[in-house]
Amino acid sequence: MTIQELSRETGIGIDTLRIWERRYGEPTAKRDSRGHRNYAPHQIEELRTVKKLQNLGLRPARIFALSVAERERLLLESFAGSLPENRFLQHLVEVSEPEKIAGVLEGLLKERGLRNFIFDVANPLVQWLDRSWSEGRISIAREHLVSDELESLLHSAVKDKIPAGHRPRMLFLTLSGERHKLGLLMAAALFHLEGFNCLVLREELPLSEVPQLALELNLSAVALSFSIHYPRLQGKNDLIRLRRLLDPQIKLLSGGHAMQQSRSLDNLIICTDLKKIPNICRRHFPATRKKGPP
């Protein structure tokens, strides 16, 4: 594959790939008759591991000093002790027949209600997906299959039973380059339960278009999420810029793995724990908060 294809599949810039090749000898490339780089498919997974480790705070020099196996082992250690031993969810992620996954998730949602479904099923399921992919037990296609079903279910839940009357309107979105939306959707569902009118954009949006959209929609708040796959420094800079561009009356919330070690920024609400959402509502939206659907 070409360097353009490798960049697209991994989310790593072409210039960065070239710098890494010069400095660390990876990714390795063969040259075709025209001198163009040609990469083997297995390097996609290897570079995704590199990117995850980098977003955890490791520098490229340290990462590339490790073997491929050592990098994978180091990444797995970051999950150690953080996952519940729920073998049912593991089976759903790794073994269940594709046509049954949607029905199983819908049944669990109906049985437990939205709030318990998020904490007992959706959040652990996302962690199992990441763990199973990192350990090579599922393919990318399988990961997409399960996550897409969960994403569709959460989208429907956020739209279901929109509270009548005036409710604060909150926009949930991801910026260009952030492909992982499940954490954001879970947050939207919990704010929905607190009585907010939650609008979730399915497509990524350039940062420059957010302020005008916020005014057009008469928003009370804009919420973004930055996963482990999004560069932490870039996420912080994006938030600083967006806060300056947004109307000061519009609150800005951010969460996700990339924000876990970020210090609070002025006039910005950081939430990296879904269980804290009710407290955020009480503290930052006291005049407009009204209880939503059960």
N, C-alpha and C positions, 0 to 999 in steps of 0.2 A: 504494500500500500504506500501511497505518497505521504509526504510530511503533512500536507493539507488534510488528508483523511485521518492521519494519526492525531493531529491536533483536534479535529472535530470530534473524534470518538472519545478522547480523554479530557477535553476541556482545557488543555494546556496550550498556551500560545506557541506559534511557530518559532518566534525568536527565542523563547525560553528553551524549547527543544534543541535548538541549534547550540545555545550556550551550554546546556548540559552535556551535549555530545562532545563539545570542545574541551570542557573542563573535567568531566568525569567519565567520558567514554561511553555514556548511555544517553539515549537509546542508540543501539548500534544499527547501522544501515549499510546495505550494499548499494553499489552504484550501477545504474543501467548504462546502456551504450551511449546515452547523452549526458551522463554524469549526474543524473538526478537520483536523489536518495530513494531507497526502497526498503520498507520495514516489514518484518514478519508480524503476523497477526497476534502472536502471543505477547508482544510488547504492549498491547493495549492494556491488558490486565495488570502487567507489571508496573506500568506508569500510573494507573489508577491507584495502586497501592502507594506509590511514591507520593502522589498528590494528597492522599488521605493522611499520610504521616506528616507531610509538610503543613497541612492545615491543623494538625495537632500541636504544632510548634517546633518541629524538628527542622533543622537547616539541611539544605540539599547535600552539603559536604558530608554530614553525618549519615544521611540516608544512603547515599551512593557508596559509602565505605562498607556497607553491609551487603551480604549476598542476597539474592532474591528470596531465598528461604528465610533468612534472618529478618528481612523486612516484613514478610508475612507473619512471622512469629511475633515480632514487636507490635504489629497492628492488632493481632489477636489479644495480646496482653492488655491492650487498652480496653477491651471488652470484659476482661476477667472480673468476676464478681458483680457485674452490673446487670446481669440478666436473670430473671426468674427462671427456674427450671420447669417451664411449662411445655411438656412434651406434646400436648395437643396442638399448640401453636406451631411447634417445630414440624410436626407431621403435616399441618396445613401448608406450611411454607415449602416443604421439601418433597412431599409425597402425594398429597391429595390430587385427585383428578381435576383438571382445569375447569371442566363444566360444573363442578360441584362447589367451587370456592365461593362464588357469589352467593349461592344459597346458604352456605354455612355462615358466612358473615352476616347476612340479612337476618338469619335466625337468631344469632347471638345478640344483634342490636335490638331486635324485638323483645327478646327475653330479658335483657339486662337494663334497657333504657340507655339513652345516649351518653350520659355522664359516666356510668359504670362501664359501658362499652369502650369508651376512650381509654380509661385508666386500666381496665382489666384485659382488654383485647387489643385495641388499635395500637397503643403505645408499645406494649411488649412485642406485638407482631412486627412493627417497624424495626425494632432492635434485632429480632430473629432474622429478618430479611437481610439486614446488613451483616450479621454474623455468618449466616449461611453462605452469603456471597463471598465474604472475605476468606472463609475457609474452603472455598471452591466446591461446596456441596450442591450449589444450584447454579444454573446458567444465568446470563444476563436476561435472556428471554423469560425464564421462569420468574426472576425477580420482578420484571416489568408486569408480568401477568398478574401476580398477586397484588402488587402495589397499585396497579390500575383499577382493580376491582375495589380495593379499599378506598381509593381516591373517589371513585364514582359514588360509593355509598355515603361518604362523608359530605360530598357536594349536595347530594339529595337531602341529607339530614339538615344541613344549614338552611336550605330553601324551605324545608317543611315547617308548617305552622308559624309563619312569620307573624309576630305579635301585631295586633291591631293598634291603631292610634300612633301618636308620636313616639318614636324611639330613636335614640342616638344612632346615627349611621356610621359604620366603620368599614373601611376598605382594606381588604387583605390581598397582598400581591407579592410577587417575586420579581426581582430585577433581572435584566438580561444577563445570562450566564449562570443563573441559579435554576437548576432543573428539578430540585427536590422540594415537593410541596406538601407532603403529608403532615409534617409538624405544624405548618401554617394552617392547614385544614382542621386539625384537631383543636388548635387555639380558636379558630373561627367558630367551631361548633360549641365550645365552652362559653364564648362571649354571647353566642346566640341564646344559650340557656339562661344567661343573665339578663336577657331582654333587649339585646342590641339587634339592630337591623344590619346583618353582615353581608357585604358584597364581596365575593371572591372572584378574582380574575384568573381564568385558566391559563392565559398566555402571559409570557414574560413581558415586562414593560420597561422601556428606557427610562432612566431616572429623570431625565429632563421633562418628560410628559406627565409626571405624577402631580406637580403642584396645580396645573391647570385643571386636570381631572378632578382633583380634590375640591376645587372651588365649584366646578360645574355640578358636582354631586352633593354639595352642601354637607360635607363630611364633618363629623366630630373628631374622627381619628383615622390615621393610616397605620396599618400594621404590616411589618415585613418579617421574613424569617431567613436566616443564613445558615445553611447546613454545614456539616464538616467538609463538604466538597467546595465550599466558597472560601476564597482566601480571606483570612481574618482581617488583615490590614485594609484590604479593599472594602470589606464590609463596613469597617469603622469609618473610613473616608466617605463612603457612600452616604452613611447616616448623617455625618457632619454636614455634607453638602445639601442633603435633602432638608435637614432641619433649617438651614439658612434660607432655602427657597420656599418652604411651606409657610402659609399664613400662621402667625404665632398662636392663633386661637385653635388651630387644629393640632391635636395631640399626636405624637409620633411614638409608636411602640415597636420594639424589636426583640426577637428571640432567636432560638436556634443554637446549635452546637458552637458555631463560630463566635457567639457572643458570650460564652460562659466565662471567659477570663477577661472580658472587657470592663473597664471602669465605666461608671455611669457618666453620661455626657449631659451637659446642660439642656434642660427642657426635653429630655428624652427618657422614656420609660423602658427599662430593660426587664424582660421576663424570660428566664430560662427554665422555669418550673411551671408546668401547666396547672399545678395545684394552687398556685398563687393568684390565679386569674380573679376569683371572687374578691380577694383583698384589694387587687388593683382597681376593680370596679368601685368598691366602697371608697377607696382613697382618692381616686382621680376623676370619678364621674358621679359624685354624690348627689348632684342636683337632678341628673337625668336618668339615673339608674332605676329601672323598674323590672320586676321579676318576669322572666319569660316563660316559655312552655316547660312542662316538667320533663 
